Amino acid sequence: MIEKEKLEKRELSKYGDLFTLEEFKNDCLEGYFNNYDGTGLYSDGVYEYGNPWENTARPSDFISGKNRTDFSHVVWFNK
């Protein structure tokens, strides 16, 4: 896992939907998102971190409990 401080940091996108970690996890568990629906990036609610090739917030990670916990939000980009 890449440390948060070493990830690229950008202003939140105007195109993504911002969810708290808990909201996103619950939506993944309910089947609203899967790995093929789009791409998620971890966020602190102000910035998004990484890019679609690193630090992705994958629904399968949330379902299996392997998601990162050092961020408070996920920015989700539907396909």
Biotite code that builds the C-alpha atoms (Angstrom):
import biotite.structure as struc

atoms = struc.array([
    struc.Atom([0.000, 0.000, 0.000], chain_id="A", res_id=1, res_name="MET", atom_name="CA", element="C"),
    struc.Atom([1.300, 3.424, -0.965], chain_id="A", res_id=2, res_name="ILE", atom_name="CA", element="C"),
    struc.Atom([1.438, 5.865, 1.937], chain_id="A", res_id=3, res_name="GLU", atom_name="CA", element="C"),
    struc.Atom([-1.134, 8.656, 1.786], chain_id="A", res_id=4, res_name="LYS", atom_name="CA", element="C"),
    struc.Atom([1.566, 11.345, 1.862], chain_id="A", res_id=5, res_name="GLU", atom_name="CA", element="C"),
    struc.Atom([3.229, 9.892, -1.257], chain_id="A", res_id=6, res_name="LYS", atom_name="CA", element="C"),
    struc.Atom([0.082, 9.820, -3.382], chain_id="A", res_id=7, res_name="LEU", atom_name="CA", element="C"),
    struc.Atom([-0.763, 12.459, -5.953], chain_id="A", res_id=8, res_name="GLU", atom_name="CA", element="C"),
    struc.Atom([-3.269, 14.904, -4.408], chain_id="A", res_id=9, res_name="LYS", atom_name="CA", element="C"),
    struc.Atom([-5.819, 16.822, -6.514], chain_id="A", res_id=10, res_name="ARG", atom_name="CA", element="C"),
    struc.Atom([-8.859, 19.004, -5.970], chain_id="A", res_id=11, res_name="GLU", atom_name="CA", element="C"),
    struc.Atom([-12.073, 16.980, -5.935], chain_id="A", res_id=12, res_name="LEU", atom_name="CA", element="C"),
    struc.Atom([-13.405, 16.266, -9.398], chain_id="A", res_id=13, res_name="SER", atom_name="CA", element="C"),
    struc.Atom([-16.661, 17.894, -10.459], chain_id="A", res_id=14, res_name="LYS", atom_name="CA", element="C"),
    struc.Atom([-17.635, 14.658, -12.205], chain_id="A", res_id=15, res_name="TYR", atom_name="CA", element="C"),
    struc.Atom([-17.376, 12.140, -9.384], chain_id="A", res_id=16, res_name="GLY", atom_name="CA", element="C"),
    struc.Atom([-19.817, 11.409, -6.583], chain_id="A", res_id=17, res_name="ASP", atom_name="CA", element="C"),
    struc.Atom([-18.471, 11.830, -3.044], chain_id="A", res_id=18, res_name="LEU", atom_name="CA", element="C"),
    struc.Atom([-19.394, 9.207, -0.429], chain_id="A", res_id=19, res_name="PHE", atom_name="CA", element="C"),
    struc.Atom([-18.220, 8.665, 3.125], chain_id="A", res_id=20, res_name="THR", atom_name="CA", element="C"),
    struc.Atom([-16.419, 5.344, 3.578], chain_id="A", res_id=21, res_name="LEU", atom_name="CA", element="C"),
    struc.Atom([-19.421, 3.997, 5.477], chain_id="A", res_id=22, res_name="GLU", atom_name="CA", element="C"),
    struc.Atom([-21.905, 5.077, 2.774], chain_id="A", res_id=23, res_name="GLU", atom_name="CA", element="C"),
    struc.Atom([-19.768, 3.576, 0.030], chain_id="A", res_id=24, res_name="PHE", atom_name="CA", element="C"),
    struc.Atom([-19.263, 0.317, 1.942], chain_id="A", res_id=25, res_name="LYS", atom_name="CA", element="C"),
    struc.Atom([-22.981, -0.041, 2.615], chain_id="A", res_id=26, res_name="ASN", atom_name="CA", element="C"),
    struc.Atom([-23.792, 0.630, -1.056], chain_id="A", res_id=27, res_name="ASP", atom_name="CA", element="C"),
    struc.Atom([-21.227, -1.992, -2.125], chain_id="A", res_id=28, res_name="CYS", atom_name="CA", element="C"),
    struc.Atom([-22.669, -4.534, 0.307], chain_id="A", res_id=29, res_name="LEU", atom_name="CA", element="C"),
    struc.Atom([-26.159, -3.821, -1.042], chain_id="A", res_id=30, res_name="GLU", atom_name="CA", element="C"),
    struc.Atom([-24.903, -4.492, -4.586], chain_id="A", res_id=31, res_name="GLY", atom_name="CA", element="C"),
    struc.Atom([-25.189, -0.941, -5.924], chain_id="A", res_id=32, res_name="TYR", atom_name="CA", element="C"),
    struc.Atom([-21.539, -0.884, -7.065], chain_id="A", res_id=33, res_name="PHE", atom_name="CA", element="C"),
    struc.Atom([-19.196, -3.516, -8.441], chain_id="A", res_id=34, res_name="ASN", atom_name="CA", element="C"),
    struc.Atom([-15.675, -3.377, -9.880], chain_id="A", res_id=35, res_name="ASN", atom_name="CA", element="C"),
    struc.Atom([-17.025, -3.097, -13.423], chain_id="A", res_id=36, res_name="TYR", atom_name="CA", element="C"),
    struc.Atom([-19.350, -0.118, -12.819], chain_id="A", res_id=37, res_name="ASP", atom_name="CA", element="C"),
    struc.Atom([-16.636, 2.517, -12.676], chain_id="A", res_id=38, res_name="GLY", atom_name="CA", element="C"),
    struc.Atom([-13.623, 3.686, -10.693], chain_id="A", res_id=39, res_name="THR", atom_name="CA", element="C"),
    struc.Atom([-13.283, 4.970, -7.146], chain_id="A", res_id=40, res_name="GLY", atom_name="CA", element="C"),
    struc.Atom([-10.529, 7.084, -5.614], chain_id="A", res_id=41, res_name="LEU", atom_name="CA", element="C"),
    struc.Atom([-9.938, 7.549, -1.918], chain_id="A", res_id=42, res_name="TYR", atom_name="CA", element="C"),
    struc.Atom([-10.460, 11.052, -0.550], chain_id="A", res_id=43, res_name="SER", atom_name="CA", element="C"),
    struc.Atom([-10.321, 13.062, 2.635], chain_id="A", res_id=44, res_name="ASP", atom_name="CA", element="C"),
    struc.Atom([-13.472, 14.952, 1.620], chain_id="A", res_id=45, res_name="GLY", atom_name="CA", element="C"),
    struc.Atom([-11.443, 17.892, 0.281], chain_id="A", res_id=46, res_name="VAL", atom_name="CA", element="C"),
    struc.Atom([-8.924, 16.234, -2.064], chain_id="A", res_id=47, res_name="TYR", atom_name="CA", element="C"),
    struc.Atom([-8.812, 13.009, -4.034], chain_id="A", res_id=48, res_name="GLU", atom_name="CA", element="C"),
    struc.Atom([-5.663, 10.930, -3.962], chain_id="A", res_id=49, res_name="TYR", atom_name="CA", element="C"),
    struc.Atom([-3.932, 8.823, -6.578], chain_id="A", res_id=50, res_name="GLY", atom_name="CA", element="C"),
    struc.Atom([-5.167, 8.078, -10.063], chain_id="A", res_id=51, res_name="ASN", atom_name="CA", element="C"),
    struc.Atom([-7.230, 5.306, -11.671], chain_id="A", res_id=52, res_name="PRO", atom_name="CA", element="C"),
    struc.Atom([-4.142, 3.039, -11.788], chain_id="A", res_id=53, res_name="TRP", atom_name="CA", element="C"),
    struc.Atom([-3.136, 3.357, -8.121], chain_id="A", res_id=54, res_name="GLU", atom_name="CA", element="C"),
    struc.Atom([-4.981, 3.757, -4.853], chain_id="A", res_id=55, res_name="ASN", atom_name="CA", element="C"),
    struc.Atom([-8.311, 2.760, -6.339], chain_id="A", res_id=56, res_name="THR", atom_name="CA", element="C"),
    struc.Atom([-11.292, 2.182, -4.078], chain_id="A", res_id=57, res_name="ALA", atom_name="CA", element="C"),
    struc.Atom([-12.632, -1.089, -5.462], chain_id="A", res_id=58, res_name="ARG", atom_name="CA", element="C"),
    struc.Atom([-16.058, -2.286, -4.337], chain_id="A", res_id=59, res_name="PRO", atom_name="CA", element="C"),
    struc.Atom([-14.708, -5.830, -3.906], chain_id="A", res_id=60, res_name="SER", atom_name="CA", element="C"),
    struc.Atom([-12.211, -4.508, -1.341], chain_id="A", res_id=61, res_name="ASP", atom_name="CA", element="C"),
    struc.Atom([-15.046, -2.957, 0.675], chain_id="A", res_id=62, res_name="PHE", atom_name="CA", element="C"),
    struc.Atom([-17.081, -6.155, 0.503], chain_id="A", res_id=63, res_name="ILE", atom_name="CA", element="C"),
    struc.Atom([-14.142, -8.260, 1.695], chain_id="A", res_id=64, res_name="SER", atom_name="CA", element="C"),
    struc.Atom([-13.061, -5.723, 4.358], chain_id="A", res_id=65, res_name="GLY", atom_name="CA", element="C"),
    struc.Atom([-9.714, -4.992, 2.663], chain_id="A", res_id=66, res_name="LYS", atom_name="CA", element="C"),
    struc.Atom([-10.402, -1.310, 1.984], chain_id="A", res_id=67, res_name="ASN", atom_name="CA", element="C"),
    struc.Atom([-8.155, 1.451, 3.255], chain_id="A", res_id=68, res_name="ARG", atom_name="CA", element="C"),
    struc.Atom([-9.196, 3.135, 6.474], chain_id="A", res_id=69, res_name="THR", atom_name="CA", element="C"),
    struc.Atom([-6.795, 6.093, 6.433], chain_id="A", res_id=70, res_name="ASP", atom_name="CA", element="C"),
    struc.Atom([-9.215, 8.108, 4.267], chain_id="A", res_id=71, res_name="PHE", atom_name="CA", element="C"),
    struc.Atom([-12.707, 9.311, 5.149], chain_id="A", res_id=72, res_name="SER", atom_name="CA", element="C"),
    struc.Atom([-14.341, 9.325, 1.710], chain_id="A", res_id=73, res_name="HIS", atom_name="CA", element="C"),
    struc.Atom([-14.481, 7.769, -1.752], chain_id="A", res_id=74, res_name="VAL", atom_name="CA", element="C"),
    struc.Atom([-15.001, 9.666, -5.000], chain_id="A", res_id=75, res_name="VAL", atom_name="CA", element="C"),
    struc.Atom([-16.838, 7.369, -7.414], chain_id="A", res_id=76, res_name="TRP", atom_name="CA", element="C"),
    struc.Atom([-16.758, 7.787, -11.195], chain_id="A", res_id=77, res_name="PHE", atom_name="CA", element="C"),
    struc.Atom([-19.426, 5.780, -13.063], chain_id="A", res_id=78, res_name="ASN", atom_name="CA", element="C"),
    struc.Atom([-18.549, 4.460, -16.495], chain_id="A", res_id=79, res_name="LYS", atom_name="CA", element="C"),
])
